């Protein structure tokens, strides 16, 4: 849920009581990860929309079976990998624009 709140800048299940959320989650319900369900104001603090890898990480963390959820170390490794990919992509784009890096 924490990653969801960071990405979308909204609380999942906003306006619902704890009992309602519990009932939904126990029935297998989750908040939507479809970006089309949100307007542009849903993630105002972000420079860009969440990547498919980030959305997949959130979905994996929400697996109904706790044994299917990633471990904390796996989450950290995946986040670090995403950060590295973003850094390399940014460097590549700067180099393509002729901006000197390093």
ZIBELVEN-V112706 format. One line per field, one symbol per residue. burial: + if it has 16 or more other C-alpha atoms within 10 Angstrom, else -. Layout:
burial: ???
This chain:
burial: ---+--++---+--------+--------+--+---------+----------++-+++-++-+----++----+--+------------+-----------
